[in-house]
Amino acid sequence: IGPMGCGGCGPMMGGGGGEVAGKIFVRGLPDSMADEDLSSYFSCYGSIVDCKVMAGRGFGFVTFANPQSADAALRGKNEIEGARLSVKMADGLKGPKMSSPY
């Protein structure tokens, strides 16, 4: 299953401590958005190691190589096709505190 220009292994499998400091959650994406589009949009904030658009669901994840890049993305005014995006840290969704079996 070839990587789509974003980095290979799926972030959903997790690894290490289960917390990725530079990972953000992005909501409000247009249905036409692809992984490459999301990666190129957020690449202005820094080097991206992985990104994934949840097709048809209007959200996705971007993992930056550097946590400061993720912080900059959180503070940026992010809009695509005139629609404002909601950008949050992704570690709050399934961080180590929850210790979910999946």
C-alpha positions in Angstrom: 0.0 0.0 0.0 2.0 2.9 -1.3 2.5 6.1 0.6 0.8 9.1 -0.9 3.8 11.5 -0.7 3.3 11.9 3.1 5.4 9.4 5.0 4.4 5.7 4.9 3.1 4.0 8.0 -0.3 5.0 9.1 -0.4 7.1 12.3 -3.4 5.1 13.6 -1.2 2.2 14.5 0.5 4.4 17.1 3.9 3.7 18.4 6.1 4.4 21.4 4.3 6.3 24.1 1.1 6.9 22.1 1.7 10.7 22.2 2.9 12.6 19.1 3.9 16.1 20.1 3.6 17.6 16.6 0.3 16.0 15.5 -2.7 18.2 14.8 -6.3 17.5 14.1 -7.9 19.6 11.3 -11.7 19.9 10.9 -13.7 21.6 8.2 -11.9 20.2 5.1 -13.7 20.2 1.8 -14.7 16.8 0.4 -12.3 17.2 -2.5 -9.3 17.4 -0.2 -6.6 14.7 -0.6 -3.6 13.8 1.6 -1.3 15.7 -0.8 -3.4 18.8 -0.7 -3.5 18.8 3.1 0.2 18.3 3.3 1.0 21.0 0.8 -1.3 23.5 2.6 0.3 23.0 6.0 3.9 22.6 4.8 4.2 26.4 5.1 4.5 25.8 8.9 7.3 23.3 8.7 8.4 19.8 7.7 5.6 17.3 7.7 6.3 13.6 8.5 2.7 12.3 8.0 -0.7 13.4 7.0 -4.1 11.7 6.5 -7.4 13.0 5.2 -10.4 11.0 6.3 -12.1 11.0 2.9 -15.6 12.3 2.9 -15.6 13.0 6.6 -14.3 16.6 6.5 -11.3 16.1 8.8 -7.8 14.9 8.9 -4.5 14.8 10.8 -1.1 16.3 10.1 2.1 15.3 11.9 4.9 17.8 11.9 8.6 16.8 12.5 8.8 19.7 15.0 6.3 20.5 17.7 6.9 24.2 17.2 5.5 23.8 13.6 2.3 22.3 15.1 2.1 25.2 17.5 2.4 27.7 14.6 -0.3 25.9 12.7 -2.6 26.2 15.7 -2.1 29.9 15.9 -2.4 30.5 12.1 -5.6 31.7 10.4 -6.3 28.6 8.3 -8.8 28.7 5.5 -9.4 26.6 2.5 -11.8 27.7 -0.3 -13.1 30.4 1.9 -14.0 28.0 4.8 -12.3 28.4 8.1 -10.6 25.3 9.4 -10.7 24.2 13.1 -7.1 23.2 14.1 -6.4 21.5 17.4 -3.7 19.3 19.0 -4.5 15.7 18.1 -3.1 14.2 21.3 -6.2 15.2 23.2 -8.3 12.8 21.2 -6.6 9.6 22.3 -3.8 10.5 24.6 -2.0 8.3 27.1 -4.4 9.2 29.9 -7.3 7.4 28.2 -5.3 4.1 27.8 -7.9 2.8 25.3 -7.3 -0.8 24.2 -7.6 0.3 20.6 
